[in-house]
Amino acid sequence: MKRNPIFYVFLLALASCCGPEDGTYSLQLFTTNDVHGRYFDSLYVDDGVRQSLYAVSRYVDSVRTADGAENVIFVDAGDCLQGDNAAYYYNYVDTVTPHLYARMANYMGYDAVVVGNHDVETGHAVYDRIARQLDMPFMAANALRNDTGKPYFDDYTIVRKNGLKVAILGYTNPNMKNWLAEDLWKGMHFESLIPIVQQDVDKVMAKEHPHVVVVAVHSGTGEGDGSSLESQGLDLYKSLTGVDFLVCSHDHRPAIYTKDGMCLINTGSHCRNIGHGTVTLEIKDGKVVSRKHSAELVPVRKDLVDTEMRDLFRSDYEAVKAFTVKPVGTLARDMRTRDAYTGMCDYMDLLHTLSLSCTPARVSFAAPLTFNGYLEAGTLVYNDLFTIYPFENQLFVVEMTGKEIKDYLEFSYDTWINTVSGRKGEHVLKISNEPDPRTGQERWSFDGRAYNFDSAGGLVYTVDVTEKYGSRVKIESLADGTSFDMSGKYNVAMTSYRASGGGAIMREGAKVDTDNIESRVVAKYPEIRNILYDFLAGHGSIDPAAISDPSVIGHWSFVPEKLAGRMLEKDMELLFD
């Protein structure tokens, strides 16, 4: 006899009220974070393969098949919508087809997805569309609406797993205003994860009485000393109560921490690992009388993929590939982004030329945004533009005084270089021979983030490696020979990330109040990759003659030249050989 659908709703409600039977239950949590558009396993332009959501899907589904889907929780901690051509294509090119990430996440059966700062970077039109198209909550409980004070996104969800109630709470990066221009997150503001997470956990526990609590935050693991709004993971780990799993992200640094009653999981990034946590509960008289936790990182095998998923999304892959390999111009000679660490080079000349083409800019700040990219001379395809400029940063022109510009450069170079005398064992570049926190590999690497190593275009200046912070930068003039005035005012082109406070160079170096940066912004331009695309459309080629005019971009160098050159060469050998 065919039952009325209401009958099944009644049975489900009845089961929910009764709670789990006495016994031992084991639930498995799987996590991803900072996927950064790594949807497909193909590199688009050659036959190479990489870790991807295809491989993640296969692994999680294998556990669902072996241990029962009712015992599996699946969560992503944010930054899904930026970083790869596939994300870009469905963010801005094909905006009619339902977004690829939403369709993939729905297929993979995530229970919740957290909003990351790079997801917000895509703008309201993209992330609002994603929120509508996902079958699971898109979560950021600390992104509060300015008009009501309530969360703009979903705050938490309750999922049933083998009769147990699992509460999943999600939070985004609270330092959003130092990452992105306010236009991208208009209508909301962002609260620190402390104390809001504990307050929310207490409310959810009192209201829902969950058996298991998962908190997923788009925040780095951090040091646990309360010093970083950007990375509050260990701060939460040390202070939270009532939480079984804390899922962190954002810093791309794989990490596992376990203690009695809680585990912290950070998979790193780009589908290289899957986070795996297990909680075993003993239920007696309807209550949890004991629980045990464990956690690990599972390396993802790029060659083992969900073939049904790959077939299902093949037409999407073909559309992205066709867009990716579209010729956009030519490159006159080979270009290496790592050349930026030792002085002027074609790569940085290009970025400064693009920035200074945006009137009314007279000075520009730019940093190498691809750590060690290489482009061979010849035809450029759209994919190459992501090597040159991987982020969706807008270009802002900001008014600054001469002193602020000088102080800005002093701060930037201090994150980049040491003061040296030429003695054996010294390094001009701030590098250390320690395990890379993102990969664990033993290697020489920068102490700071290379994407904060800003140089200036439009100026003539030197950086003395034998001088201390505050006395290194000597500005001789503007690029056209005009004298540089410390008390004068200049329009400076920089990324929206930098103008908003990213990297702390404006705030701590130049002492500019980035909370009120709009009062200094004199012009805004589109994403810098689009400016690059327009440059190629107009010039047809990236030619040194078109990007290295000293009367436009100026000139700078490390001095004393012989000492700096010799030591920089040795440092670069350590970093890249």
C-alpha positions in Angstrom: 0.0 0.0 0.0 1.4 3.4 -0.9 2.0 5.6 2.1 1.2 9.3 2.4 4.5 11.3 2.4 3.4 12.8 5.7 3.6 9.4 7.2 7.4 9.3 6.5 7.8 12.8 7.9 6.1 11.5 11.1 8.4 8.5 11.4 11.5 10.7 10.9 10.3 13.1 13.6 9.6 10.2 15.9 13.1 8.8 15.4 14.6 12.2 16.0 12.8 12.4 19.4 13.7 8.9 20.5 17.5 9.4 20.2 20.1 6.7 19.7 19.9 3.3 21.3 22.5 2.3 23.9 25.7 1.1 22.5 29.0 2.2 20.9 29.1 4.5 17.9 32.0 5.5 15.7 31.7 8.5 13.4 34.3 9.6 10.9 34.9 13.2 9.9 36.6 14.0 6.6 37.7 17.6 5.9 39.1 19.7 3.0 40.1 23.3 3.0 41.7 25.8 0.7 40.9 23.8 -2.4 41.4 27.0 -4.4 39.6 25.9 -7.5 41.4 22.5 -7.8 38.3 20.9 -9.2 39.8 19.0 -12.1 42.9 16.7 -12.1 44.2 18.1 -15.4 46.7 20.9 -15.8 44.8 22.0 -19.0 48.0 22.7 -21.0 49.7 19.4 -20.9 49.1 15.7 -19.9 50.1 16.1 -16.3 47.7 15.3 -13.5 47.4 16.7 -9.9 45.4 16.2 -6.7 41.8 17.3 -7.2 38.3 17.0 -5.9 38.0 13.9 -8.1 40.6 12.1 -5.9 39.0 13.4 -2.7 35.6 12.2 -3.8 36.9 8.7 -4.5 38.6 8.4 -1.1 35.6 9.6 0.9 33.2 7.5 -1.1 35.3 4.4 -0.5 34.9 4.9 3.3 31.2 5.5 2.9 30.9 2.2 1.0 33.0 0.3 3.5 31.7 1.8 6.8 28.4 3.2 5.9 27.5 6.7 4.7 25.5 7.2 7.9 28.8 7.2 9.8 30.6 9.8 7.7 30.7 13.6 8.2 32.1 15.7 5.4 33.1 19.4 5.8 35.1 22.0 3.8 36.6 25.0 5.6 36.6 27.5 2.8 38.5 29.1 -0.1 36.8 27.1 -2.8 36.1 29.7 -5.4 39.4 31.2 -6.3 42.8 30.1 -7.6 42.3 28.1 -10.7 40.9 28.7 -14.2 37.9 26.5 -13.5 36.8 28.7 -10.6 37.4 31.9 -12.6 35.5 30.7 -15.6 32.4 29.9 -13.6 32.7 33.0 -11.4 32.9 35.5 -14.2 32.7 34.0 -17.7 29.9 31.5 -17.7 27.5 33.0 -15.1 24.4 31.4 -16.5 25.2 27.7 -16.0 24.9 26.7 -12.3 28.3 27.2 -10.7 30.6 24.2 -11.1 31.7 24.2 -7.5 28.2 24.1 -6.2 27.4 21.1 -8.5 30.6 19.3 -7.5 30.0 19.9 -3.8 26.4 18.7 -4.1 27.6 15.6 -6.0 30.3 14.8 -3.3 27.8 15.1 -0.5 29.4 17.7 1.8 27.5 18.3 5.0 28.7 21.9 5.2 31.0 24.4 3.5 32.6 27.4 5.2 33.1 30.8 3.5 36.7 31.7 3.0 38.2 35.2 2.5 39.0 34.3 -1.2 35.4 33.2 -1.6 34.3 36.7 -0.4 36.9 38.1 -2.8 34.7 36.9 -5.7 32.1 39.5 -4.8 28.4 39.4 -3.9 27.2 38.2 -7.3 29.3 35.0 -7.0 29.1 34.0 -3.4 25.4 34.8 -3.1 24.8 32.6 -6.2 26.9 29.8 -4.6 24.8 30.1 -1.3 21.6 29.6 -3.3 22.9 26.6 -5.4 24.6 24.6 -2.7 22.5 21.7 -1.2 24.3 22.2 2.1 24.8 25.3 4.3 27.4 27.9 3.2 28.6 29.0 6.7 30.1 32.1 8.3 28.5 32.8 11.7 30.8 35.7 12.4 29.9 37.6 9.2 27.1 39.8 10.6 24.7 41.9 8.7 25.0 45.6 9.5 21.3 46.2 9.5 20.1 43.3 11.8 23.3 42.1 13.5 22.4 38.5 12.4 24.7 36.3 10.3 24.7 37.0 6.6 25.4 33.4 5.8 24.4 30.2 7.6 25.6 29.9 11.1 25.2 26.2 12.0 23.5 23.1 11.0 22.4 19.8 12.6 22.9 16.6 10.7 21.8 13.1 11.7 24.5 10.4 11.5 23.5 6.9 12.5 20.9 8.3 15.0 23.3 10.8 16.5 22.9 14.5 16.3 26.0 16.3 14.9 26.2 20.1 15.2 28.5 21.8 12.6 29.3 25.5 13.2 31.1 27.5 10.6 33.1 30.8 10.7 35.0 32.9 8.2 38.2 34.9 8.5 37.6 37.7 10.9 40.4 39.8 9.4 38.5 40.3 6.2 38.8 44.1 6.1 42.6 43.8 5.9 42.2 41.4 2.9 39.5 42.9 0.7 38.0 46.2 -0.3 34.7 46.9 1.5 32.8 46.8 -1.8 33.2 43.1 -1.9 31.6 42.5 1.5 29.2 45.5 1.6 26.4 45.2 4.1 28.3 43.1 6.7 31.1 43.1 9.2 33.3 40.4 10.8 33.7 39.5 14.4 36.8 37.9 16.1 36.4 34.2 16.6 37.0 34.8 20.3 34.6 34.9 22.1 31.9 34.3 19.5 32.6 30.7 18.8 32.4 29.6 22.4 29.2 31.6 22.9 27.6 30.0 19.8 28.7 26.5 20.9 27.1 27.0 24.3 23.8 28.2 22.7 23.7 25.3 20.2 24.4 22.8 22.9 21.7 24.2 25.1 19.2 24.3 22.3 20.0 21.2 20.2 21.7 18.8 22.7 24.0 17.4 20.0 26.1 14.3 20.6 29.0 15.6 18.5 30.2 19.1 17.8 32.3 20.2 14.8 33.6 23.8 14.5 35.1 24.7 11.1 36.9 28.0 10.8 38.5 29.8 7.9 41.4 30.8 10.1 45.0 29.8 10.3 46.3 27.4 13.0 48.5 30.2 14.4 50.8 30.2 17.4 48.2 30.1 20.1 49.4 33.3 21.8 46.4 35.5 21.0 48.5 37.8 18.8 46.9 37.1 15.4 43.4 37.9 14.3 44.3 36.2 11.1 45.1 32.8 12.7 43.1 32.0 15.8 43.1 28.2 15.5 45.3 27.3 18.4 43.7 30.1 20.4 40.4 28.3 20.0 42.0 24.9 20.6 43.3 26.0 24.0 40.1 27.6 25.1 37.1 25.9 23.6 34.9 23.5 25.6 32.3 21.1 24.3 33.8 20.7 20.9 35.0 17.4 19.4 36.7 18.7 16.2 38.2 22.1 15.3 38.8 22.3 11.6 41.2 25.1 10.6 42.5 26.4 7.2 43.7 29.6 5.5 47.5 29.4 6.1 48.0 26.3 3.9 50.0 24.7 6.7 49.0 21.0 7.4 48.6 20.4 11.1 47.1 17.9 13.6 46.7 18.6 17.3 45.1 16.1 19.7 44.2 16.3 23.3 41.7 14.7 25.6 38.3 15.6 24.3 39.3 17.5 21.1 41.3 17.3 17.8 42.4 20.2 15.6 42.7 19.4 11.8 44.2 21.6 9.1 44.8 19.8 5.8 47.0 22.4 4.2 45.6 23.3 0.7 44.9 22.3 -2.9 43.6 18.8 -2.1 47.0 17.5 -1.1 45.6 15.9 2.1 42.3 14.9 3.4 41.7 15.5 7.1 40.4 12.4 8.9 39.0 12.4 12.4 37.3 9.7 14.4 35.1 10.0 17.4 33.9 6.9 19.3 31.0 7.4 21.6 29.5 5.1 24.2 25.7 5.8 24.7 24.0 4.6 27.9 20.4 5.6 28.8 20.4 8.0 25.9 23.4 9.9 27.1 27.1 10.0 26.1 29.1 8.4 28.9 32.5 8.3 27.2 34.1 9.5 24.0 37.5 9.0 22.3 39.0 11.0 19.5 41.8 10.6 17.0 42.9 12.5 13.9 45.3 12.2 11.0 46.1 13.6 7.6 45.6 11.3 4.6 47.8 12.1 1.6 45.7 12.3 -1.6 46.8 10.0 -4.4 46.2 12.0 -7.6 46.0 8.9 -9.8 43.1 7.4 -7.9 40.0 9.4 -8.9 36.2 9.1 -9.0 35.8 8.2 -12.7 32.0 8.6 -12.6 32.5 12.1 -11.3 35.1 12.9 -14.0 32.8 11.7 -16.7 29.8 13.6 -15.3 31.8 16.9 -15.4 33.8 16.3 -18.6 31.8 18.9 -20.6 32.6 21.5 -17.9 36.3 20.6 -18.1 36.3 20.9 -21.9 34.7 24.4 -21.6 37.3 25.5 -19.1 40.1 24.1 -21.1 39.0 25.8 -24.3 39.0 29.1 -22.4 42.3 28.4 -20.8 44.3 27.6 -23.9 42.9 30.6 -25.9 45.9 32.6 -27.3 46.0 36.1 -25.8 49.4 37.5 -27.1 53.1 36.7 -27.2 56.0 37.0 -24.8 59.2 38.4 -26.3 61.6 36.6 -24.0 61.5 34.1 -21.1 60.2 35.4 -17.8 60.9 34.1 -14.3 59.1 35.5 -11.3 61.9 34.6 -8.9 64.1 37.2 -10.5 62.1 39.8 -8.5 63.9 38.8 -5.3 67.2 40.3 -6.4 66.2 43.5 -8.1 64.4 44.8 -11.2 63.3 42.3 -13.8 60.8 41.9 -16.7 58.2 40.4 -14.4 58.1 43.3 -11.9 58.6 45.8 -14.7 55.4 44.5 -16.2 53.4 44.8 -13.0 54.7 48.3 -12.4 53.9 49.3 -16.0 50.4 48.0 -15.7 49.9 49.9 -12.4 51.3 53.2 -13.7 49.2 53.0 -16.8 46.2 53.7 -14.5 46.0 57.5 -14.2 46.4 59.4 -12.0 49.1 57.1 -10.5 52.7 58.4 -10.3 54.1 55.7 -8.1 53.3 52.1 -7.8 53.8 49.3 -5.2 53.9 45.7 -6.4 55.2 42.3 -5.2 55.9 39.0 -6.9 52.7 37.0 -6.5 53.9 33.7 -8.0 56.8 32.3 -6.0 58.7 30.6 -8.7 56.8 30.8 -12.0 58.3 30.4 -15.4 57.0 31.5 -18.8 58.8 30.6 -22.0 59.0 33.1 -24.8 56.4 32.6 -27.5 52.6 32.4 -27.6 50.8 33.2 -24.4 47.5 31.5 -23.6 45.0 32.7 -21.0 46.4 30.1 -18.5 49.7 32.0 -18.5 48.0 35.1 -17.1 47.3 33.1 -13.9 51.1 32.6 -13.6 51.7 36.3 -14.0 48.8 37.3 -11.7 47.0 34.5 -9.8 44.7 36.7 -7.7 41.5 38.7 -8.3 42.9 41.9 -6.7 41.6 45.2 -7.9 43.9 48.2 -8.4 43.5 51.2 -6.1 45.2 54.6 -6.4 45.8 56.0 -3.0 47.1 59.4 -1.9 50.3 59.1 0.3 52.9 61.6 1.5 56.5 61.2 0.5 57.4 60.2 4.0 54.7 57.5 4.1 56.1 56.1 0.8 59.6 56.0 2.2 58.5 54.4 5.5 56.4 51.9 3.5 59.4 50.8 1.5 61.6 50.6 4.6 59.0 48.2 6.1 58.7 46.1 3.0 62.4 45.6 2.5 62.8 44.7 6.2 60.5 41.7 5.6 62.7 40.8 2.7 66.4 41.5 3.6 68.9 41.5 6.4 71.6 44.0 7.3 74.9 42.5 6.3 78.6 43.3 6.4 79.9 40.6 4.0 81.1 38.2 6.7 80.9 34.5 6.0 77.6 32.9 6.9 75.5 36.1 6.4 72.5 36.2 4.1 71.1 39.3 2.4 67.8 37.6 1.9 65.9 36.6 5.0 66.0 32.9 4.6 66.3 29.9 6.9 67.1 26.3 6.4 64.1 24.8 8.1 61.2 22.5 7.1 58.7 24.3 4.9 55.6 24.6 7.2 53.4 24.0 4.2 55.0 20.9 2.8 57.3 19.6 5.6 60.2 19.4 3.2 63.7 20.3 4.4 64.8 23.3 2.3 65.9 26.9 2.4 62.9 29.2 2.3 62.0 32.8 3.0 61.1 33.7 6.6 58.3 36.0 5.4 55.8 35.8 2.6 57.2 36.8 -0.8 53.9 38.3 -1.8 54.6 41.0 0.7 58.0 42.0 -0.8 56.8 45.2 -2.4 59.1 47.3 -4.6 58.2 50.7 -6.1 57.8 51.8 -9.7 57.9 55.4 -10.7 60.8 56.2 -8.4 64.6 56.2 -8.6 66.1 54.8 -5.4 68.6 52.4 -3.9 68.4 49.9 -1.0 71.6 49.7 1.0 72.0 46.2 2.4 74.6 47.4 4.9 72.2 49.8 6.6 69.6 49.0 9.3 65.8 49.3 9.0 64.9 52.9 8.6 68.1 53.9 6.8 68.2 51.5 3.9 66.0 53.3 1.3 67.4 56.4 -0.5 64.9 58.0 -2.9 66.7 60.2 -5.4 63.7 61.4 -7.6 60.6 60.4 -9.4 61.1 58.4 -12.6 60.9 61.6 -14.8 63.6 63.3 -12.8 61.3 65.4 -10.7 62.6 65.8 -7.2 61.0 63.7 -4.5 59.5 65.7 -1.6 59.0 64.0 1.8 56.2 66.4 2.6 54.6 66.2 -0.9 51.6 64.2 -1.8 51.6 61.5 -4.4 49.1 59.1 -6.0 50.2 55.6 -5.5 48.9 52.5 -7.3 48.6 49.3 -5.2 46.4 46.3 -4.9 43.1 46.4 -3.1 44.6 43.8 -0.7 47.4 46.2 0.2 45.3 49.3 0.4 42.9 47.4 2.8 45.8 46.6 5.1 47.0 43.2 3.8 50.5 42.4 4.9 50.4 45.3 7.4 52.8 47.4 5.3 50.4 50.3 5.0 49.3 50.2 8.6 52.5 49.3 10.4 55.1 50.6 7.9 53.5 53.8 6.5 51.3 54.4 9.6 48.3 54.8 7.4 44.8 54.2 8.9 43.6 51.4 6.6 40.3 51.3 8.4 39.5 54.6 6.8 41.4 54.1 3.5 38.4 55.2 1.4 39.2 58.8 2.4 42.5 58.4 0.6 41.4 56.4 -2.5 41.4 58.7 -5.5 40.6 56.0 -8.2 39.7 52.3 -8.5 40.3 50.0 -11.4 39.2 46.5 -12.3 41.1 43.3 -11.4 44.7 43.5 -12.3 44.6 40.4 -14.5 42.0 42.1 -16.6 44.3 45.1 -16.9 47.0 42.7 -18.1 44.6 41.2 -20.6 43.7 44.6 -22.0 47.4 45.5 -22.2 48.0 42.4 -24.4 44.9 43.2 -26.5 46.4 46.7 -27.2 50.1 45.8 -27.6 49.9 42.2 -28.7 53.1 41.3 -26.9 55.0 41.6 -23.6 58.2 43.1 -24.9 60.9 44.6 -22.7 60.9 47.7 -24.8 57.2 48.3 -23.8 57.5 47.6 -20.1 60.9 48.8 -19.0 60.9 52.5 -19.9 62.9 54.1 -17.0 61.1 57.4 -17.5 57.9 55.5 -16.5 58.9 52.8 -14.0 62.1 54.4 -12.7 65.0 52.4 -11.4 66.1 50.7 -8.1 68.8 48.4 -7.0 70.5 46.9 -4.0 73.8 48.5 -3.0 76.7 48.2 -2.6 76.3 46.5 -5.9 79.3 44.1 -5.8 78.7 43.0 -2.2 74.9 42.7 -2.6 75.2 41.0 -6.0 77.6 38.3 -4.7 75.6 37.5 -1.6 72.3 37.5 -3.4 73.6 35.0 -6.0 74.6 32.6 -3.2 71.2 33.0 -1.4 69.3 32.3 -4.7 71.4 29.2 -5.2 70.3 28.0 -1.7 66.6 28.8 -2.4 66.3 27.4 -5.9 69.1 24.9 -6.6 
